[in-house]
C-alpha cells in the first residue's frame, strides 16, 4: 500500500512543482514584473535596473529565425532609435531553445546583432524562465513597462507584419506617446502575431 501511495504521489508532486515554476498566463497589464538577469550578446549580464535613467522599457521577445521577427527587425531598431533617448529603450530577449532551433543559439545571436548593428541589448533566455514569467508566446511579442516596471501594454508592434509602409495602427508608438503624457495606453492589449516560442522541453 505504501508503495502504491508513493507512486501516486510522485506525479502529483511533479505537477505541483511545474505549476509553481510555470505560471499559466504570465504577466497582465497592471502587474509589476520581477527584474531579470540575462546574458547579453556582448558577454555582459543585463538587468532592467542597470538603466537607472529609464522612464520605461520596450521589452520585445524576438529571435533570429522567425520570418515575422525578421519582418519586424528594422522596425524594432527604429523604435529604439526613436525612444531610447526619451527614456524608453528597447530590450530584446530571444526565448528560443537552441536545441530545437540552432539558428537561435547565443553564437548566432551575436552574429545577427553584429550584422544588423543592434543598438539595444539582445539577451539569451534559453532556459525559458523569463519567457514563462512574462507569458510571451510569440516572436515578436511586446511588453511595455513604465519606470516602476508596471506592465502598461502587451501585444503587437503594429497592425501589419507584412508591410511596414501599409501600417495604420502603430500600437507601440501610440502606447509610448500616451505614457509620455502620463496616460495609460489605449488599447493596452492586442494580439501578438508571429512564430510560436520554441521552449526547452518541447519536441523538436
C-alpha positions as CSV (number, residue, x, y, z in Angstrom):
1,X,0.0,0.0,0.0
2,X,2.8,2.4,0.9
3,X,4.5,1.6,-2.4
4,X,1.3,2.4,-4.3
5,X,0.8,5.7,-2.4
6,X,4.4,6.7,-3.2
7,X,3.9,6.0,-6.9
8,X,0.7,8.1,-6.8
9,X,2.3,11.0,-5.0
10,X,5.2,11.3,-7.5
11,X,3.2,12.7,-10.4
12,X,1.1,14.9,-8.1
13,X,4.3,16.4,-6.6
14,X,5.8,16.9,-10.0
15,X,2.6,18.7,-11.2
16,X,2.7,21.0,-8.2
17,X,6.3,21.9,-8.9
18,X,5.6,22.6,-12.6
19,X,2.6,24.7,-11.7
20,X,4.7,26.7,-9.3
21,X,7.6,27.1,-11.8
22,X,5.5,28.0,-14.8
23,X,2.5,30.4,-14.4
24,X,-0.5,29.7,-16.6
25,X,-0.9,33.1,-18.2
26,X,2.1,35.2,-17.2
27,X,2.0,38.9,-16.5
28,X,-1.0,41.0,-17.3
29,X,-1.5,44.7,-17.8
30,X,-1.1,46.3,-14.3
31,X,1.3,43.7,-12.9
32,X,4.7,44.6,-11.7
33,X,7.4,42.4,-13.3
34,X,10.3,40.8,-11.4
35,X,13.6,42.1,-12.7
36,X,15.8,39.5,-14.5
37,X,19.5,39.0,-15.1
38,X,20.3,37.6,-18.6
39,X,23.4,37.2,-20.8
40,X,23.8,39.8,-23.5
41,X,25.4,39.2,-26.8
42,X,28.4,41.3,-25.7
43,X,29.1,38.8,-22.9
44,X,27.8,41.1,-20.1
45,X,24.9,40.4,-17.8
46,X,21.9,42.7,-18.2
47,X,19.1,43.7,-15.8
48,X,16.4,46.4,-16.2
49,X,17.7,48.0,-13.0
50,X,21.0,48.7,-14.7
51,X,19.4,51.5,-16.7
52,X,18.9,54.0,-13.9
53,X,17.6,56.8,-16.1
54,X,14.9,54.8,-17.9
55,X,11.3,56.1,-17.9
56,X,10.2,52.7,-19.1
57,X,11.1,49.8,-21.3
58,X,10.0,48.3,-24.6
59,X,10.7,44.6,-23.9
60,X,10.5,42.6,-27.1
61,X,10.6,38.8,-27.2
62,X,12.1,38.1,-30.6
63,X,14.6,35.9,-32.4
64,X,16.9,35.3,-35.4
65,X,14.9,32.7,-37.3
66,X,11.2,33.6,-37.2
67,X,10.1,35.2,-40.5
68,X,7.8,37.6,-38.5
69,X,10.7,38.6,-36.3
70,X,12.8,39.3,-39.4
71,X,10.0,41.4,-40.9
72,X,9.8,43.5,-37.7
73,X,13.6,43.6,-37.2
74,X,14.1,47.1,-38.7
75,X,11.0,48.4,-37.0
76,X,12.3,47.3,-33.6
77,X,15.7,49.0,-34.3
78,X,13.7,52.1,-35.4
79,X,11.8,52.1,-32.1
80,X,15.0,52.1,-30.1
81,X,16.4,55.0,-32.1
82,X,13.2,56.9,-31.7
83,X,12.6,56.3,-28.0
84,X,15.8,55.4,-26.2
85,X,16.9,59.0,-26.0
86,X,13.4,59.8,-24.5
87,X,13.9,57.2,-21.7
88,X,12.2,54.2,-23.3
89,X,14.9,51.8,-24.6
90,X,14.2,48.5,-26.4
91,X,15.3,45.4,-24.6
92,X,15.2,42.4,-26.9
93,X,15.1,38.8,-25.5
94,X,15.4,35.6,-27.5
95,X,13.3,33.0,-25.8
96,X,14.0,30.1,-28.2
97,X,15.9,27.0,-27.2
98,X,18.9,26.4,-29.5
99,X,18.5,22.6,-29.0
100,X,15.3,23.0,-31.1
101,X,16.3,26.0,-33.2
102,X,20.1,26.0,-33.7
103,X,19.9,29.3,-35.5
104,X,18.9,31.0,-32.2
105,X,22.0,29.9,-30.3
106,X,23.9,32.6,-28.5
107,X,26.7,32.5,-31.1
108,X,24.2,33.0,-33.9
109,X,22.6,35.8,-31.9
110,X,26.0,37.5,-31.7
111,X,26.4,37.3,-35.5
112,X,22.9,38.7,-36.1
113,X,23.4,41.6,-33.7
114,X,26.7,42.5,-35.2
115,X,25.5,42.2,-38.8
116,X,22.4,44.3,-38.2
117,X,24.2,46.7,-35.7
118,X,21.6,46.2,-32.9
119,X,21.7,49.4,-30.8
120,X,19.9,47.6,-27.9
121,X,20.7,44.7,-25.6
122,X,19.9,41.3,-27.2
123,X,19.5,38.8,-24.4
124,X,19.6,35.0,-24.4
125,X,16.8,33.1,-22.4
126,X,17.4,29.5,-23.5
127,X,16.0,28.0,-20.2
128,X,12.8,30.0,-20.9
129,X,12.2,31.1,-17.3
130,X,11.9,34.8,-18.1
131,X,9.6,34.0,-21.0
132,X,7.4,31.8,-18.8
133,X,7.1,34.5,-16.2
134,X,6.1,37.1,-18.9
135,X,3.8,34.7,-20.6
136,X,5.2,35.5,-24.0
137,X,4.1,33.0,-26.7
138,X,5.2,34.6,-30.0
139,X,8.2,36.2,-31.7
140,X,7.8,39.1,-31.7
141,X,5.8,39.7,-28.5
142,X,6.0,43.2,-26.9
143,X,5.6,44.3,-23.2
144,X,5.8,48.0,-22.5
145,X,6.7,48.8,-18.9
146,X,6.8,52.1,-17.0
147,X,9.7,53.2,-14.8
148,X,8.4,51.2,-11.9
149,X,8.3,48.0,-14.1
150,X,4.5,48.0,-14.2
151,X,3.1,46.4,-17.4
152,X,1.3,49.0,-19.4
153,X,0.9,47.3,-22.8
154,X,1.1,43.8,-24.2
155,X,0.9,42.6,-27.8
156,X,1.9,43.5,-31.3
157,X,4.2,46.3,-32.6
158,X,1.6,47.4,-35.2
159,X,-1.2,46.1,-37.3
160,X,0.7,45.0,-40.4
161,X,3.5,42.5,-40.1
162,X,3.9,42.1,-43.9
163,X,4.3,45.7,-45.0
164,X,5.7,48.5,-42.8
165,X,4.5,51.1,-45.3
166,X,0.9,49.9,-45.0
167,X,0.6,50.1,-41.2
168,X,-2.4,52.0,-40.0
169,X,-2.1,51.4,-36.2
170,X,1.3,51.8,-34.6
171,X,0.4,50.2,-31.2
172,X,3.8,50.6,-29.5
173,X,4.4,54.1,-30.7
174,X,0.9,55.1,-29.6
175,X,1.4,53.4,-26.2
176,X,4.7,55.2,-25.5
177,X,3.3,58.6,-26.5
178,X,0.4,58.0,-24.0
179,X,2.9,57.2,-21.3
180,X,4.9,60.3,-22.0
181,X,1.7,62.3,-21.4
182,X,1.0,60.5,-18.1
183,X,-1.8,58.5,-19.6
184,X,-2.5,54.8,-19.9
185,X,-2.2,53.3,-23.4
186,X,-5.5,52.6,-25.3
187,X,-5.5,49.9,-26.5
188,X,-3.3,48.3,-23.8
189,X,-3.7,44.8,-25.2
190,X,-3.5,43.5,-28.7
191,X,-2.9,40.1,-30.3
192,X,0.8,39.3,-30.9
193,X,1.4,37.9,-34.4
194,X,4.4,35.8,-35.0
195,X,6.0,32.4,-34.6
196,X,5.4,30.2,-31.6
197,X,8.2,30.4,-29.0
198,X,10.3,27.2,-29.1
199,X,10.7,26.4,-25.4
200,X,13.1,24.0,-23.8
201,X,11.4,20.6,-23.2
202,X,9.2,20.9,-26.4
203,X,9.6,18.4,-29.2
204,X,11.9,19.5,-32.0
